[in-house]
Amino acid sequence: MLTNKAPWIILLVLWMAGSTWWHVCKIKQLCGDDVNPSAVAAEADIETTPPGADGFTIADGNLFRLDLPGNFSFAKSGANANMNSLGGSLESMITYLKANPGRTLEITGYYSPGETNSTSFPNLGLARAEGIKQYLIQQGIPADSLTTKAEERNLPFTAAGDSLRGGALLCFRWCC
């Protein structure tokens, strides 16, 4: 009697294992396409676009890539980003973050020592990063999927010296 049930028990166990894999990897998308999360984080941490350069790339390893023809633009000593200067939409990145709750977007705001900080933040870079964060939260990205930090750099201003291109960098990180 047991010999008649053995193939069915084996088939049931295989079905349960396959269903579990399908649910976790394909529906919840927690497997990361069989890529080691630390390897994805290391690859995602690479800065592909220098501050001030035309064009802006936001990439999450091989999982997501958004190439924009423009870059973030800020007035000198200003904290508010000009989103129109990106030359494209952040909608695909917003959709990607909503669909992948295990990913975190780190927003780094740059500031130059010659700029005047008239905000309530400790430095202008953090004010710039927080401004972009608030914009993304308004677009529906959960606040816990966004982190901010600041970095001091000698930034390239336009010839007139009144505006800055590339005052922020967006990088994906693997979250627990």
Buried (B, 14 or more C-beta within 10 A) or exposed (E): EEEEEEEEEEEEEEEEEEEEEEEEBEEEBEEBEEBEBEEBBEBBEEEBBEBBEEBBBBBBBEBBBBEBEBBBBBBBBBBBBBEEBBEEEBEEBBBBBEEBBEBBBBBBBBBBEEBEBEBEBEBBBBBBBBBBBEBBEEBEBEEEBBBBEBBEBEBEBEEEEEBBBBBBBBBBBBBE
